[in-house]
Amino acid sequence: MVRDEQPYRMDSLRDPSELMQPERLGALQQTPLSFTRILIKRMVEEEWNIELQEISVDENGNGRARYSITTPTHEFAFPIYSQKISEEKKTDRITADTWDMWGFLCEGDPDPEFVDWQFEELPNVRTGRATPDDVLIWTRANRSSRFFGHIVESLEEGHQPDIDFLAKGGYLIRSSGYYGNGLNGTRAFAALGDDHPLNEPYLAQMLAAYMWRIFGYDLADAIAKERSDDAADLDYEIRKYLGTGNSSGMGVAIFAVNHPKLIHTWMRTREIAVARVKTITPTNDEIRKLVDVLHRAEVWFAEDESDSKEFFLAKSRISDGLNSIRKKVERTSHVDSWKELTRWADQTFEPETNEVLYSLLLDVHPTVCEGLQDALITSEKCDIQPEMTVERLRNIINTDYAWALDIDMSAPGANDIFWYRSVKGEEPRLGRKGESTAEEYALPVDIALQVQQLVEALQTFDASTTVAEVLLDHPEHRYIIERIQSVHGLAYAEIRGNVLDSDFIPLHLVALVKSFWGIQKAHPANKGWVKGTFFQGAPLPEDIRNGQHSYWLYPPRPSQKTSSEVTQ
């Protein structure tokens, strides 16, 4: 039961007009309600057993591997095909058809013929086929160009890799593709039963991401042993410190715009947890716990040397802010509620720092998330309401979309950009209006502009006219009318920004979605593409099968072992 000293009020949730600004959304951090966190919690509590059943690779890593994953109710397999490709062929773009490795997550124990067939299909990621009775996820990945080779060479020479160097990225394997929920014939999420261990959103995808993490260690060990009889094994502490790399770009930003009901559901659930935690009057022990995790996060951000560029707050700034918050908490003899601390922090520090604080408060008080996990699932069904009058539609627009009406689309640069998918590979891209022949393929992500165009069209209709009559004359407005009607009353559904502005940063929307996935580190390459890390510090298979509960976020950097220590 959630310990609400002063039960939160629904009107205490943070104001959507501020929170749903793109720049503000880009500051969100992972929480216990993020999907990686939900998966790890379930795996540990149920003591899943993950075992490497076979691995057969040569000194370059060419070959195969297979894992079994046993839960209290189900058994899964994760077969992998591995190969070494040249750096010239290596890319994380969704159009790529050559990867260092690909694999699939499936039910049961697949026979060799089925595995062979899937390995033939997997490279054809846009046209290949799986089977919905068996396959949950298709996925592919690349070795990190910087870190994987360094680890293999170090192990081959009989010593551990350089921790300081590895910390710059925090992963060995990086993936940008998890294809499931009906894609390529995989099983749809809605077809998973109530007793299925992956019946929460994105748990199947996150399990595949976790398996790439584990395979990275096993592949590095196997290659090193193929090259040298005296090779060392990758140290437990290093394996636990490293996570899974991920590369995401414009496609994720488009997802955020195209799924307003889902975004509202996830945001509202998160905001309820935040509202709950603010009301708590902490005990001395809980205050000490917050001090401990603040210090842990402070060090972790200070050690992160990645370049945030101009898109995110510098990690050093976040660390400094957490240091100030920690010192304030340490000086405080009594806390009436966490509301006082968060109010002060909101007035003092940047959003990124404050979102880390909220995440840490939820970690200290995990019970505030109880009962909210099931609320992460929602129907995205949208239906047109043809009988609605123009007067009613105008009132909804004026109430829910005042932010869109306030955008001056005639301002310099405000209507310069369009979003589209390339003909070859359907890769998401940005184009500049008037300079590209692809403009006719522009995607309908320009919500603010569509709202303004609809309002202009409605001026020619009487208040009593129905939506059906409007659409007879203006069928081009069906999409935006249906959207307005369907998300009415959902305060966190719309991202309140102009995606057509030349200064718009799609990376903010990518960061929003990744906060729900559970991304930790983020390394922006440009305003539409970011590399990141999942599962850094998360329990390893041996920890999970033993049900070892421990706080794994913001892991401390392992100490560097010497060659003599390795050989003892």
N, C-alpha and C positions, 0 to 999 in steps of 0.2 A: 504494500500500500504506500502511495506517495505521501510523504510527511509534509503536508502544507500547514505551516503554522498560521498563515493568513491566506486562505485559499485564493488563488489568482482569479481575476475577473477577465472575461473574454475581451473587454475593452482595454486590457493592459498589454495585449499583444502589440508588438512594435508596428508603427505606422507604415502601411504599404507605400504611401507616397514617398517615403524616404528609403525604405528598405529595398524597394523594387527598382531603384535606379541602377543602371548597369554597373557603374563604378562601385557602388555599394555591394552589389551581388558578387562582384569579383573578389571581395574580401572574405567571403565565407570560408570556414574551415571544416574539416571532418569532425564528426561527433559520434557518440555511441549509436546514433540512428543512421549512420552511413553504412552502406551495404557491406563493405569489407569488415567493419566492426561487428555487424550482426552475424556474418558468416563465422568469423573467428570465435565469437562467444558461443555459438551453437556447436561448432566443432569440438571445442574444449569441454563444454558441459556434457556432451554426449560421447566424448572420448572416441572420436573417429580414428580409424586405423588406416594410415596411408603408407603403402609399401611399394618399393621399387621391385617389380617382378622380374624384369630383365632389362639389361642394357648391353648392347653390342655395337661398339663404335671403333673406328680405327684411330690413328694418331692425329687425324685432322677433325675427328668428330663426325665422320660419315657413318651412318648406321641407324639403328632403331632402339627404342626403349618403350617400356610399358609400366604403368603404375596401376595398382588397385586401390580403391577407396571404399572402406567398409564402414557403414553407419549402423545404428541399431535396427533400421528397417530396410535399408537398401544397400546394394553394392554397385559401384561404378568402376569404370576403367578409363584411363587416359593414355592411349597409344600415341607415340611421337615418331615422326620421321625427321632425321637430322642430317644436315649436309653443310659443308663449308662453301660459301659462295664468295666471289671476289668483292672487294670493297666497291668496285665500279658498279656492280649490279645491286648493291645493297641500298635500299630505300625504305622509308616507313610510309610511303604514299599508298593510299588504298588501291591505286591502279597497278601496283607491283604484282607480278606473278611469279617472282623468284624470291625465296626467303631462306634463311638459315635452317628453319624448322617449321613444321606445322603439325598440328595434333587435333584430336577431337575427344570430347567428354561424352561418354555413352553409358547407358544402363547395362548392368550385368558384366559378363566376361565374354567379349566378342571372339569369334573363331578367327583363325588366320586369314581365311578367304575374305571375310567381311573387312578386316583391317586393311588388306591389300586393296580392296575395292575403294575404300574411303581415301586411302593415300593417293589413288589415281584421280579421285574426284576433287580433293582438297585444293590443289593448285588452281583449279578453275573456279575461283571463289565467287564469280558472278554467274556462272552457268552450271556448276557442278551440283550433284544431288546427294542428300543424306536420306535417312529413313526416320520418320517421326516416331516410330515405335522404339527406336534405340538411341538415336543421337540427340544430344541436348545442345552442344556447342561445337562449332568449328572455330579454330583459332590458328594464328600463325605468329611467328616472332623472329627476331634477329638477335644475334649476339651483340653486345655492346662493343663498338669498335675500339673504345679506349680501355675498358676494364676487363673484358673477358680474357684477352690475350695475356694481359699482365698477370692475372691470377694463374692461368695455366703455366706460364713460364716460371713463376715463383714456385709453384708446387713441384714442377718438374725438377727444379734445382734443390728441392728438399726444404724449403722454408715458406713461411706465410707471406702473402702479398702486403704491400705497403698500405696500411690503414688510412693514412692521411690522403693518399691518392684515391682510394676507393670511395672515401667519404664525399668526394666532389660530385659523385653521381648517385651512389647508393644502390646500384643494381648491376646484374650481369646480363640479364635477358630483358629485352624491351619488345613489347607487342603493341600493335595498334588495331588489332582486329579480333572481335569476339562476335561470331555470327550465330544467333540462336533465335528462339521465340518464333519459329516458323520459317525463318530465312533458309534458303537452300533445302527446304524439306525437313529441317530440324523440328523437334517437338515444340509446340506452342506452350507458352507459360500457363495459359488457361487450362491446359490438359493435365497439369500436374495435380495429383490428388492432395487432400488435406493432410495426409500423413507423409507426404514427400518431404525429404530433408532440404530440398531446394525450392520450397514453395513460397519464398519471399522474393520480392523484385530483385533481379540481377544477381541472385546468389549463384546461379549456374555460371554466369560470366565471371564472377569474382573467384569462384573455385578454380576455373580454368586459369585465371591470372595467378592464383596462388601456386598452381601446379607448375607454371613456367618458372616461378621462383625456385622451387625445389629442383627442377630439372637442371637449372643453371649450375647448381652446386655439384650435382651428380655427374653432369657432363664434363665439367672442369676436372673433377677428380679422375674420371675415366680416361680422358685424353692424357692427363699427366702420367698416369700409370702405364698407358700404352707407350709413352715416350721414355719412361725411366722406371727401373725396378726400385729405385730409391725415392720415388716421389712421395711428398707429404700429402696428407689429407687436409682439406680445408677446415680450419678451426671452427668449432661450434660457435664461439662468440662472434666470429666474422660472419658465419652463415646467418646467424640470428639478426645481425646488424643490417644486412643487406636485404633489399626488397625486390619487387618486380618493377621493371621500367614500363612506361606507357607513353605513347605518342598520340596526341589528339589535336584536331584542328577545326576547320570551319564546319565540318559535318556535325560536330557536337553543338556548336553555336546554333545551327539550324534546328537541331533537335529541341533546344531550349525554347525557341520561338514557336515551333510547331506543336508543342505539347503543353498548352496552358493549364489544362486541368491537372496534369501530372505535377507540373511545377507548383501549382497552388497547394496540392495535397502534401507534397514534400515540405514546402516552406511552412505551411500552417502547422504541421506536425512538429517541426523543429521549433517553431515559435511558442507552441504550447509548453514544450520542455523548458525553454528559456524562461517563460513566464513563471512556471512552477518553481524553478530553482531560485529565482529572485526572492521569493517569499520566505525562504528557509532561514531560520535563525540557527547558525551553525554552532556545533559544540566545539570545545577547545581542540578535540582530536580532529575534527573536520577542518578547522582552521589550519592546523599543522599539516594536514594532507594537502590542502591547497598550496601552502608554502612550498612543500616538497615538489609538487608537480609543476608549479611555476618556475622553480629553479631548474628542474629537468628540461622544461621547454626553453627556458632562457638560454641554457648552454647549447641546446640542440640548434636553435636558430643562429646563435653566435658562430657555431662551427660550420654552418652552411655557407659555402663560398660561391654558390651559384649566382649568376648575374640576373637580377630581377628586371634589368633594363628600365625603361620608363613606364612599364605596365603595372608593376606591383611595388609595394613598399619594400625597401631594402631589408634583408633579413636582420642586419645589425640594428636597424631602427626598431624592429619588432622585439629583438632581444633586450634592447635598452628599455623599452616600455614595460616589458614583463619584469625586468629588474626593479623598476620603480614601483610597480604594483606589489611585488613581493615584499619590498621594504615597508610599504605602507601597511600591508597586512601584518607583518611582523611587529610593527609598532603599535598596532591596535590591541587594546586590552579586552574589548567587547564589541561584538558585531550584532546589532539588532536584526538585521537581515542582509542578505547579499545585495539587495536592491541599492543600498547606500554605496557599496563598493562599485557596482556596475554603473551607477549614475555618475560617480566621480570619474571613472575610467572613460566613459563615453564623452565626457566634456574635456578630457585631458589628452587622449591619445587617438591615433588614426584607427579607422575601422578594422584593419587587419589585426592589430594588436588586441582590440576589444573582442573580436571574434575568437581569437585564441583563448582569451579569458573565459568567454562563455563556454567554449568547448571543454576547458579544464574544470569549470564548475559542474558541468554535466558528468564529467568523469568522477569527481569527488562525490556526487550524489546520483548514482546511476538509477536509483528508484524513480526519479522524476520521468524517466523514459518508459516506465512500466505501462503497458496497455496501449502504447503509441505505435508499436511496431506493426500491428495489424492495420493501422490507419494509413500506412504507406501505399496500400493497394487501392486503386480507384478505377472507375469506368471512364473511358474517354469518349464515350458515345456522344455524338452531337446531332441534334435534329433541328430542322428549320421549323419555326412556329408561324405558319402562313397567316393565321388569323389575327396576329398582333397588329395593332394600329400604328400608324406613323407617329402619332402623339406619344404612345408608350415607348416606341423605339427611340425617339428623340430624348425622352426623359432618361432612359437608361444610358444613352451615350453621354448626356450632359453630366450624369452622376459618375459613371464608371470610367469614362474616357476623356475627362477634362484635361488630363495630362497630354493626350494626343492632340486635342484641339488647341492647346497652348503652344505647340511646336510651330515655329515659323518656317514653313517649307520653302519660302522664297528667300531666306537668308543665304548669304554666300556659303556654298559647300553643303547646304542642308539636303539637297536632292541630287547629289552627284554620283552616288554609288548604286549598283544593283548586285544582287546575289544570284548565282546560277550554278548549274552543274555542267561540267564539260561533257561533250558528246562521247568522247573516248574515255571510258572508265567511270563516267558520272562523278567526277571529282569536284567537290564544292570549291567555288572560287568567287572572288570579288571582281567586278568590272566597273569601268568608269563610263557613265552614260555619254552617248555621243561619240565614243571612241572605239566601240566594239560591236561586231556583228552579232555577238551572243546576246545582246540586250533583249531580243525577242524571246529568249528562253528564261527571262528573269523569274525567280521564285517569288511566291506571294508572302514574303516575310515582312513587307513594309506595312505593318499594322497601322501605324499613325497616319500614313498617307492615305491608306484605304478608308479609314474612318473619316478623314476630312473630305475625301471625294464622295463618300456616301452622304454625309451631311449636306454637301452642296446639291446632290441629286434630290434629296428629300425636300428641298425648298420648293419644288414645283408640285408637291402633293399636299392635299388637304390633310388635316390632323386625323380624320376618321378613315382615311384610306388604309387598306390592309397591306401587309408585307407581300402577300400574294400578288396584289395588283401592281405594287412597285416592281416586283421581279419580272412581271410580264413586259414592262418597258425597259428594265435595267437588269437583265440576268447576270451581268458581270459583277454585281454586288452580292450575289448569293453567299459566297464564302464569308465575307466580312459580317454580313447580317447574321448568319448561322453562328459564327464565332461570338459575336456580341450577345446574342440570346443565350447561348449555351454556357458562357462563363459568368453571366450576370450573378452578382452576389459572392463571387469567388475573389476575395480581395487580393490574393497573391498570384493571380493567374497571369497577368500581363506584365511584361518587362517594360518599364516606362522610359523608353529611349527611342531615338530615331536611328534605325539601322542603316539608313540611306546617307547619313552624314559622312562626309569625307574624313572626319576625325573620330568616327565611331570605332571602338576597339572590340572586335569579336571575342578576343581572349577573355574578357570579363564574363561572357556567357559560358565559355568553355570551363572557366574556373568554378562557376556556379554549379554546373552539372557534376564536375569532378569532386566537389565538396560532398555531394551525396554519394558518389561512388566510394569515396574514402581516400582520395589522393592526399599525399603528405607533402613531399617536395614538389616544387614546380620550377621548371627551367624554360622560360619563354624564348623562342627563337625569333619570332616576329609577332605582329599584332593578331595573327590568326592561328598560330601553331605553338604548342607547348609540349615539352617533355616533362614527365613526372615520375613519382615513385609510389607504389602501393606496398603495404605490408612490411615496411621497414621496422624491425624490432618485433614482429609478430612471432608467436610460438612456432617452433619447428615440429615436424611430424612426431618426433619422440616426446615432445612436450604435450602435444595434443592427445596422443593415445594414453598418456598418464594423467590427463585431466588437470594439468598444472595451470592454475589461475595466477596470473601476475600482470601488473600494469606494463604494457609493452610500448605505449606511445612515446615518442621523442626519446629513442634509445641513446644511451651514452656511447661514445666512441670506444671500441675495445682497445685495450693496451696492445702495443706492438710486441709480439713474441719474437725472440731471437732464434737463430738457427739451432743453437744448443738446446733451447727449451723445447723445440719441436721434436728433436731426436731423442729426448729423454723418455 
